[in-house]
Every structure is written in structure tokens, then in C-alpha cells.
Amino acid sequence: MSDAIAWTAEAEAKLKEIPFFVRPAARKKIEKFALELGATQITVEVYDQAKQKFGEK
């Protein structure tokens, strides 16, 4: 995917807390959310905002 957004190491580590079988879908949702925010990188802050938006604690 050529328009993939970069992830910080910290955000990648948080992504690994998500069960592996839903991780690809979660990654896509978080990346789409970040792009809508105009973010150029997935940081822990963007990750946490996305989790709040999708109702995951």
C-alpha cells in the first residue's frame, strides 16, 4: 500500500496489544482515522484518539 502512514515504535507496540486476528483491520481503521485528522504519522496520541473514537478502552 503506497499511501501507508508511518507508525512510531511506541504506537506499533500498542498495536501489538490488540489480538493478532483483528490487528490488520484495526491498523487500517487507525490509519484511515489518522489520515482524516491530517496526521502524517501514527503516534501514541493518535492511536489513543482512534481507540476512543471506536469505543475501545
C-alpha positions as YAML, in Angstrom:
chain: A
units: angstrom
residues:
- id: 1
  name: MET
  ca: [0.00, 0.00, 0.00]
- id: 2
  name: SER
  ca: [1.79, 3.10, -1.23]
- id: 3
  name: ASP
  ca: [-0.15, 5.57, 0.92]
- id: 4
  name: ALA
  ca: [0.58, 3.73, 4.16]
- id: 5
  name: ILE
  ca: [1.23, 6.09, 7.04]
- id: 6
  name: ALA
  ca: [4.29, 5.75, 9.26]
- id: 7
  name: TRP
  ca: [3.93, 4.43, 12.80]
- id: 8
  name: THR
  ca: [6.16, 5.38, 15.73]
- id: 9
  name: ALA
  ca: [7.74, 2.49, 17.63]
- id: 10
  name: GLU
  ca: [5.56, 3.29, 20.65]
- id: 11
  name: ALA
  ca: [2.35, 3.20, 18.61]
- id: 12
  name: GLU
  ca: [3.43, -0.08, 16.96]
- id: 13
  name: ALA
  ca: [3.97, -1.55, 20.43]
- id: 14
  name: LYS
  ca: [0.44, -0.52, 21.47]
- id: 15
  name: LEU
  ca: [-0.95, -2.06, 18.27]
- id: 16
  name: LYS
  ca: [0.63, -5.37, 19.30]
- id: 17
  name: GLU
  ca: [-1.65, -5.36, 22.38]
- id: 18
  name: ILE
  ca: [-4.59, -5.93, 20.02]
- id: 19
  name: PRO
  ca: [-5.31, -9.63, 19.33]
- id: 20
  name: PHE
  ca: [-3.47, -10.70, 16.18]
- id: 21
  name: PHE
  ca: [-6.61, -11.81, 14.35]
- id: 22
  name: VAL
  ca: [-8.17, -8.30, 14.41]
- id: 23
  name: ARG
  ca: [-4.91, -6.35, 14.20]
- id: 24
  name: PRO
  ca: [-4.90, -5.84, 10.38]
- id: 25
  name: ALA
  ca: [-8.43, -4.39, 10.48]
- id: 26
  name: ALA
  ca: [-7.58, -2.24, 13.50]
- id: 27
  name: ARG
  ca: [-4.43, -0.96, 11.77]
- id: 28
  name: LYS
  ca: [-6.48, 0.05, 8.70]
- id: 29
  name: LYS
  ca: [-9.10, 1.83, 10.82]
- id: 30
  name: ILE
  ca: [-6.45, 3.70, 12.80]
- id: 31
  name: GLU
  ca: [-4.58, 4.69, 9.62]
- id: 32
  name: LYS
  ca: [-7.80, 5.91, 7.99]
- id: 33
  name: PHE
  ca: [-8.64, 7.89, 11.14]
- id: 34
  name: ALA
  ca: [-5.15, 9.45, 11.19]
- id: 35
  name: LEU
  ca: [-5.36, 10.43, 7.52]
- id: 36
  name: GLU
  ca: [-8.74, 12.08, 8.19]
- id: 37
  name: LEU
  ca: [-7.09, 14.06, 11.01]
- id: 38
  name: GLY
  ca: [-4.37, 15.14, 8.59]
- id: 39
  name: ALA
  ca: [-1.73, 13.31, 10.63]
- id: 40
  name: THR
  ca: [1.45, 12.28, 8.85]
- id: 41
  name: GLN
  ca: [2.41, 9.68, 11.43]
- id: 42
  name: ILE
  ca: [0.64, 7.38, 13.88]
- id: 43
  name: THR
  ca: [1.79, 8.36, 17.34]
- id: 44
  name: VAL
  ca: [0.55, 7.06, 20.68]
- id: 45
  name: GLU
  ca: [-1.67, 10.15, 20.91]
- id: 46
  name: VAL
  ca: [-3.28, 9.47, 17.51]
- id: 47
  name: TYR
  ca: [-3.62, 5.78, 18.44]
- id: 48
  name: ASP
  ca: [-5.37, 6.67, 21.72]
- id: 49
  name: GLN
  ca: [-7.69, 9.13, 19.95]
- id: 50
  name: ALA
  ca: [-8.63, 6.44, 17.43]
- id: 51
  name: LYS
  ca: [-9.31, 3.92, 20.20]
- id: 52
  name: GLN
  ca: [-11.58, 6.44, 21.95]
- id: 53
  name: LYS
  ca: [-13.43, 7.17, 18.71]
- id: 54
  name: PHE
  ca: [-14.05, 3.48, 18.07]
- id: 55
  name: GLY
  ca: [-15.19, 2.95, 21.67]
- id: 56
  name: GLU
  ca: [-12.33, 0.69, 22.74]
- id: 57
  name: LYS
  ca: [-10.91, 1.35, 26.17]
...
